[in-house]
Amino acid sequence: MLKKNIIIIVSILIISSFLYVIFTNKEDEVKIDNNINNSVNNIVNNKNEYIYQENLLDLNYTIDEIKLIESKIKDEDVRTKLLEKKYDNLSKFLSSPYFNLNNIERYENYYQKNQNYTSDEVVMNVEIGLDKDFYTDINEITDYKDVTTLVNKYNKLPDDVNFDDLVTIDKSYSNGGNKQLRKVAYDALVQMINAAKNDNIKLFVVSAYRTKKTQESLFNNSVKKNGVNHALLYSAKSGHSEHQLGLAVDLNSVSDSFENTKEAKWLKDNAYKYGFILRYPKNKEYITGYGYEPWHYRYLGVDISTKIYQENITYEEYVVKYKK
Ligand SMILES: [Zn+2]
């Protein structure tokens, strides 16, 4: 009797689906086939079970984990990316707001090697790219004129950049020579240096925009002078320096001793108000790839700089949190 009813219902479904296609001519056949299959499944099982529950149970996910997967991952993604094998820490990673299913394998591998990190940190670090060595898996930047462009050891400027808004820094704001910056950064810099002056703090630029060639020789000289490890920690390979963006400056003194000066302290506390961030902070070397550089400031505009200052994060973290 039940079987007979099912056959009747299924027949009605098939016929009505058929008519639907004829009259609307909108749905493709595959979708209708799926609808019919789902309808049949529902009738036979007589319950509204999550479509991948059985598959996920077979992979040894718990009911709670399956509920989480159902609520957070689209069916299509579950079907194409999660039915092959079990990811032991998937539910932990899923709680991170920066979770990206495409990187689940990388999260698992990184977590295996870094068990001291929380699952949130694992997701953040992998999204930054830290599971890969610096200067590997390099992405060539296309929108290099954008003021918010991220340049680091994973993101390289093209060889043929061409800025039409470089201006010469007035000598009263530098230690001399022909130094340039993009106009938007220069205007903000002038404001900052003038404000510092009002607080009896003297700031001046010792390094600003660099061409690819200048950066290349600076890096090579640093290798010769200090060895490759030191050079990698304090100097950028050509194409990977923010100085090539025309939005970064080194101020007063490129020396560790600058850290304890009142000028360095003023910058740390006030630069964000003018749109600059301390780009390579202390204890964030594992993220930025650079040692602490109390003299290096990057222009990003007041809004982004303020957020970075308030949250005490690096620009890499900012990009994952707010730009991705
Ligand atoms: Zn610098």
Boltz pocket constraint, residues with backbone or C-beta under 6 A from the ligand:
constraints:
  - pocket:
      binder: B
      contacts: [[A, 207], [A, 243], [A, 248], [A, 249], [A, 250], [A, 295], [A, 296], [A, 297]]
      max_distance: 6.0
